[in-house]
Amino acid sequence: MSQPTAQKPKRWQYLIDVASLEPNDATPVELGNRVMAVYDTNEGIFVSDARCTHAGANLCDGYFDGKYIECPLHQGLFDATTGKAVAAPVTRNLRLYENRTVDGKLQILV
């Protein structure tokens, strides 16, 4: 019988300087081989993978109204503050990453 593999402990990873974010918009940020979407909302900063859960389009290319991000490919809609899929054709929520700001630098827990 094989032993379960231990999960790697999560750690805080630098993502971007807060001053470099597009104000009230979605900013794409590369992290290794992934592209993250950083949303500057009235409720704070939120971070998700940039790829739509429906067809993989880059959400940062879509319309953002300060709370909702619309996929540029099929106009599916997500709540950027919760990750919730709120309009068809998307049905799977976005994964949001815990984040914090330290000395003007945005970090996510990965």
Backbone torsions as a table, in degrees:
resi	resn	phi	psi	omega
1	MET	NA	133.7	-177.6
2	SER	-84.4	149.5	179.0
3	GLN	-81.1	143.4	175.6
4	PRO	-66.3	143.8	179.6
5	THR	-81.2	139.3	179.0
6	ALA	-74.8	138.5	177.0
7	GLN	-77.7	141.8	176.1
8	LYS	-66.5	137.4	178.3
9	PRO	-66.0	143.2	178.3
10	LYS	-74.1	153.6	177.8
11	ARG	-144.9	159.0	178.2
12	TRP	-79.3	132.1	-178.1
13	GLN	-123.6	129.0	175.7
14	TYR	-61.2	137.9	179.8
15	LEU	-118.6	-53.0	-176.4
16	ILE	-166.0	153.9	171.2
17	ASP	-72.0	133.8	-178.8
18	VAL	-57.9	-36.0	179.8
19	ALA	-63.5	-18.9	-179.6
20	SER	-88.3	-6.0	-179.8
21	LEU	-70.1	147.1	171.9
22	GLU	-72.8	118.4	-177.9
23	PRO	-60.6	132.9	178.6
24	ASN	54.0	38.2	-177.7
25	ASP	-146.5	-179.9	175.9
26	ALA	-102.9	126.0	-177.4
27	THR	-112.1	125.9	175.1
28	PRO	-79.7	137.2	179.4
29	VAL	-137.6	128.5	177.3
30	GLU	-82.3	134.6	176.2
31	LEU	-133.3	99.1	-174.0
32	GLY	64.5	-124.4	179.6
33	ASN	-97.2	11.7	-179.5
34	ARG	-112.8	153.7	172.3
35	VAL	-110.9	126.5	179.7
36	MET	-103.5	154.1	173.0
37	ALA	-110.8	125.8	178.3
38	VAL	-111.4	118.0	-175.6
39	TYR	-102.4	122.3	174.9
40	ASP	-95.0	102.7	-176.1
41	THR	-112.7	170.4	174.9
42	ASN	-66.5	-19.6	-178.7
43	GLU	-96.1	0.9	-179.5
44	GLY	125.9	-167.5	-179.2
45	ILE	-101.1	135.0	179.6
46	PHE	-131.5	149.6	-175.6
47	VAL	-132.7	134.3	174.7
48	SER	-139.3	172.2	166.9
49	ASP	-63.5	147.9	-176.4
50	ALA	-81.9	-12.7	-176.2
51	ARG	-85.2	132.2	176.1
52	CYS	-63.0	141.2	-179.6
53	THR	-76.1	-7.6	-179.3
54	HIS	-90.2	-57.4	-175.7
55	ALA	-134.9	8.7	172.1
56	GLY	83.8	7.1	178.9
57	ALA	-65.0	154.8	178.5
58	ASN	-77.1	113.4	-177.3
59	LEU	-63.6	-26.5	-179.8
60	CYS	-65.8	-15.1	175.8
61	ASP	-87.1	-3.9	-177.9
62	GLY	-92.6	176.1	179.7
63	TYR	-79.3	132.7	178.9
64	PHE	-125.5	125.5	-177.2
65	ASP	-102.7	11.3	-178.8
66	GLY	101.9	-12.8	176.4
67	LYS	-139.7	-42.5	-176.3
68	TYR	-109.8	137.2	176.4
69	ILE	-111.2	129.6	-179.8
70	GLU	-103.0	129.9	178.1
71	CYS	-65.9	132.6	-178.2
72	PRO	-72.9	-13.5	-175.6
73	LEU	-87.7	-53.0	-176.7
74	HIS	-125.1	9.5	177.0
75	GLN	63.7	24.5	169.9
76	GLY	-64.1	154.9	-172.6
77	LEU	-127.8	136.0	176.8
78	PHE	-124.1	146.5	169.9
79	ASP	-83.5	113.7	-175.7
80	ALA	-70.3	-16.5	-179.1
81	THR	-87.7	-17.6	-179.9
82	THR	-124.9	-19.2	-175.0
83	GLY	84.9	-4.0	-174.7
84	LYS	-66.5	132.7	172.7
85	ALA	-75.3	120.9	-172.6
86	VAL	-117.9	-10.1	178.6
87	ALA	-148.2	138.5	-179.9
88	ALA	-58.9	150.8	12.0
89	PRO	-90.6	3.1	-179.2
90	VAL	-73.5	140.2	178.2
91	THR	-129.4	-21.0	179.1
92	ARG	-97.8	131.6	-180.0
93	ASN	-67.0	157.8	171.3
94	LEU	-79.2	147.9	172.4
95	ARG	-85.9	121.7	174.8
96	LEU	-95.5	145.9	179.6
97	TYR	-105.9	136.3	174.6
98	GLU	-61.9	136.3	-178.8
99	ASN	-138.4	163.1	176.5
100	ARG	-151.6	160.0	175.9
101	THR	-114.5	126.4	178.4
102	VAL	-127.7	118.6	179.2
103	ASP	51.6	42.2	176.9
104	GLY	78.8	7.0	-179.5
105	LYS	-113.1	127.9	178.4
106	LEU	-83.0	130.2	178.6
107	GLN	-124.1	149.0	173.3
108	ILE	-122.4	154.6	179.7
109	LEU	-93.2	113.4	-179.8
110	VAL	-129.8	NA	NA
